[in-house]
Amino acid sequence: MTTAPRSDPPTLVEDLLLLLFQPRSGTIAGENTLFYVLGGAVLADLALGGHLSTEAQGRIRSVADRPPSDDLLRPGWDYLCAKPRGAQTALAAIGPPLREPVLDRLIARGHIDQEPHRVLGLFRTTALREGRTGRRARLLADVRQALSEGTPPPARVAALAALLSASGTLPQFHREIPWTSSVITRAKELERGDWGADAAAQAVTRTVTATVVNSAVAVVAVLPRS
């Protein structure tokens, strides 16, 4: 029996992993540091939904009695309920279990397909292929506009572009997003939370995202990348 595709809104962590998926090779860009940026996407999504607040010394914590309904986000909110945490501590705790359930969610939505595959003609495995929903192309277009056209992006797109930059994989997207000095400059601005005047109402989101992204950048910079 065929399972109906999910119809609930996608989370930021789903969109980030979908962007990092490389259709030409069927692989995920930045695998060695993936859990840091996926954890960052969960925290940024919690901030976008008003589920997080910032405290002294850049620590973040959950807003009491405001749990998210999505089960990809709830463990992160639960973890930050106990006490305020530094962003790097939160990323290391939240990020590692995310890859498999997020990928499963993308497959369930039809954004990524699994196909039977044989290695050396003998061993059965599965290969990942881009689905037919067109969502990855739309996300890439949004991120490209945010990075190359200079117009203030919506908060969600700004957070997505900042996290993609933090992953260290932007040069791999040169076919879709020109790797120019202006793009590099804008990516760093978004990492810092400079999203433009239209994002004034997103102060907490910008602060949390900038804290998370810069923590992820600091970690990614010293780890080997695939």
C-alpha positions as CSV (number, residue, x, y, z in Angstrom):
1,M,0.0,0.0,0.0
2,T,1.4,3.4,-1.0
3,T,1.8,5.9,1.9
4,A,0.3,9.4,1.2
5,P,2.9,12.1,1.2
6,R,3.1,14.3,4.3
7,S,1.2,17.6,4.1
8,D,2.5,19.4,7.2
9,P,4.8,22.4,6.6
10,P,8.5,21.4,6.2
11,T,10.9,22.3,9.0
12,L,14.1,24.3,8.4
13,V,16.2,21.3,9.1
14,E,14.5,19.4,6.3
15,D,15.0,22.2,3.9
16,L,18.7,22.5,4.9
17,L,19.4,18.8,4.3
18,L,17.5,18.9,1.0
19,L,19.7,21.8,-0.1
20,L,22.8,19.9,1.0
21,F,21.7,16.8,-1.0
22,Q,23.7,16.7,-4.3
23,P,21.5,15.2,-7.1
24,R,24.4,14.5,-9.4
25,S,26.2,12.2,-7.0
26,G,23.3,11.2,-4.7
27,T,25.4,12.3,-1.7
28,I,25.0,14.8,1.1
29,A,27.5,17.7,1.1
30,G,29.5,18.3,4.2
31,E,28.8,14.9,5.8
32,N,31.7,15.2,8.3
33,T,30.2,18.3,10.0
34,L,26.6,17.7,9.1
35,F,25.2,17.2,12.6
36,Y,26.4,20.7,13.7
37,V,24.5,22.5,10.9
38,L,21.4,20.3,11.3
39,G,21.4,21.0,15.0
40,G,21.7,24.7,14.1
41,A,18.7,24.4,11.8
42,V,16.6,22.9,14.6
43,L,17.6,25.8,17.0
44,A,17.0,28.4,14.3
45,D,13.6,26.9,13.6
46,L,12.7,26.9,17.3
47,A,13.7,30.6,17.4
48,L,11.6,31.4,14.3
49,G,8.6,29.8,16.0
50,G,9.1,31.8,19.3
51,H,10.1,28.7,21.2
52,L,13.6,30.0,22.3
53,S,14.9,33.0,24.2
54,T,18.4,34.3,24.8
55,E,20.0,34.9,28.1
56,A,23.3,36.3,29.5
57,Q,26.6,35.3,27.8
58,G,24.8,34.1,24.6
59,R,23.1,31.2,26.3
60,I,19.8,30.0,24.9
61,R,16.9,28.3,26.6
62,S,13.4,27.2,25.8
63,V,10.4,29.4,26.3
64,A,8.3,27.7,29.0
65,D,5.0,26.2,28.0
66,R,5.7,26.8,24.3
67,P,6.8,23.4,23.0
68,P,6.8,22.9,19.2
69,S,4.4,20.4,17.7
70,D,6.9,18.8,15.3
71,D,8.7,15.8,16.5
72,L,11.9,16.8,14.8
73,L,12.0,20.0,16.9
74,R,10.7,18.7,20.2
75,P,13.8,17.0,21.5
76,G,15.8,20.2,21.1
77,W,13.2,22.2,23.0
78,D,13.1,19.5,25.7
79,Y,16.9,19.6,26.1
80,L,16.9,23.4,26.5
81,C,14.1,23.3,29.1
82,A,16.3,22.1,31.9
83,K,18.6,25.1,31.9
84,P,20.2,27.6,29.6
85,R,23.0,26.2,27.4
86,G,25.7,27.5,25.3
87,A,25.1,27.1,21.6
88,Q,28.0,24.7,21.0
89,T,26.9,22.5,23.8
90,A,23.3,22.5,22.4
91,L,24.6,21.7,18.9
92,A,26.6,18.7,20.1
93,A,23.7,17.3,22.0
94,I,20.9,18.0,19.5
95,G,22.6,17.4,16.1
96,P,23.9,13.8,16.1
97,P,20.6,11.9,15.9
98,L,19.1,14.1,13.2
99,R,20.4,12.8,9.9
100,E,18.3,9.6,9.6
101,P,14.9,11.0,10.7
102,V,15.3,14.1,8.6
103,L,16.3,12.1,5.5
104,D,13.3,9.8,6.1
105,R,11.0,12.8,6.3
106,L,12.4,14.1,2.9
107,I,11.8,10.7,1.4
108,A,8.2,10.5,2.8
109,R,7.5,13.9,1.3
110,G,8.8,12.8,-2.1
111,H,11.6,15.4,-2.2
112,I,14.2,12.6,-2.4
113,D,13.6,9.2,-3.9
114,Q,15.3,5.9,-3.0
115,E,16.2,3.5,-5.9
116,P,17.5,-0.1,-5.8
117,H,21.2,-0.2,-6.7
118,R,23.8,-2.9,-7.0
119,V,27.5,-2.4,-6.0
120,L,29.9,-4.2,-8.4
121,G,26.8,-6.0,-9.8
122,L,26.5,-8.1,-6.6
123,F,25.5,-6.3,-3.5
124,R,22.1,-4.8,-3.2
125,T,21.8,-1.3,-1.7
126,T,19.8,1.9,-2.4
127,A,20.8,5.1,-4.1
128,L,19.3,8.5,-3.4
129,R,17.8,10.5,-6.3
130,E,16.1,13.9,-6.4
131,G,12.3,13.6,-6.3
132,R,9.9,15.3,-8.6
133,T,8.4,17.9,-6.3
134,G,10.8,20.7,-7.4
135,R,11.3,22.0,-3.9
136,R,15.1,21.8,-3.9
137,A,15.2,24.1,-7.0
138,R,12.8,26.6,-5.4
139,L,14.9,26.7,-2.2
140,L,18.1,27.2,-4.2
141,A,16.4,30.1,-6.1
142,D,15.4,31.7,-2.8
143,V,18.9,31.3,-1.3
144,R,20.5,32.6,-4.5
145,Q,18.3,35.7,-4.5
146,A,19.2,36.3,-0.8
147,L,22.9,36.0,-1.5
148,S,23.3,37.5,-4.9
149,E,20.6,40.2,-5.4
150,G,21.0,42.0,-2.1
151,T,17.3,42.3,-1.3
152,P,16.3,41.8,2.3
153,P,15.2,38.1,2.5
154,P,12.4,36.7,4.6
155,A,13.7,35.6,8.0
156,R,13.4,31.9,7.1
157,V,15.3,32.3,3.9
158,A,18.0,34.4,5.7
159,A,18.4,31.7,8.4
160,L,18.6,29.0,5.7
161,A,21.3,30.9,3.7
162,A,23.2,31.6,6.9
163,L,23.2,27.9,7.9
164,L,24.2,26.8,4.4
165,S,27.1,29.3,4.5
166,A,28.1,28.0,8.0
167,S,28.3,24.4,6.6
168,G,31.3,25.5,4.5
169,T,29.7,23.9,1.4
170,L,28.7,27.0,-0.5
171,P,31.6,26.7,-3.0
172,Q,30.1,23.4,-4.1
173,F,27.0,25.2,-5.3
174,H,28.9,27.4,-7.8
175,R,26.7,26.1,-10.7
176,E,23.6,27.5,-9.0
177,I,25.0,30.2,-6.7
178,P,27.9,32.2,-8.3
179,W,30.9,32.0,-5.9
180,T,31.8,35.7,-6.1
181,S,33.2,38.2,-3.6
182,S,29.8,39.9,-3.2
183,V,28.1,36.5,-2.4
184,I,30.8,35.7,0.1
185,T,30.3,39.1,1.8
186,R,26.6,38.8,1.9
187,A,26.8,35.2,3.3
188,K,28.9,36.5,6.2
189,E,26.5,39.3,6.8
190,L,23.6,36.8,7.1
191,E,25.7,34.6,9.4
192,R,26.1,37.7,11.7
193,G,22.3,38.3,11.7
194,D,22.4,41.3,9.4
195,W,19.1,40.5,7.6
196,G,18.0,44.1,6.8
197,A,15.5,46.5,8.3
198,D,12.5,44.4,7.4
199,A,13.7,41.8,9.9
200,A,13.5,44.2,12.9
201,A,10.7,42.2,14.4
202,Q,12.8,39.1,14.3
203,A,15.3,40.3,16.8
204,V,15.3,37.2,19.0
205,T,15.5,35.0,15.9
206,R,18.4,36.9,14.5
207,T,20.2,36.8,17.8
208,V,19.7,33.1,18.3
209,T,20.5,32.3,14.7
210,A,23.7,34.4,14.7
211,T,24.8,32.7,17.9
212,V,24.1,29.3,16.6
213,V,25.6,29.9,13.2
214,N,28.8,31.4,14.6
215,S,29.2,28.5,17.0
216,A,28.7,26.1,14.1
217,V,31.2,28.1,12.0
218,A,33.8,27.9,14.8
219,V,33.4,24.1,15.0
220,V,33.2,23.4,11.2
221,A,36.3,25.4,10.6
222,V,38.5,23.0,12.7
223,L,37.0,19.8,11.5
224,P,37.8,17.9,8.3
225,R,35.2,18.1,5.6
226,S,34.0,15.5,3.1
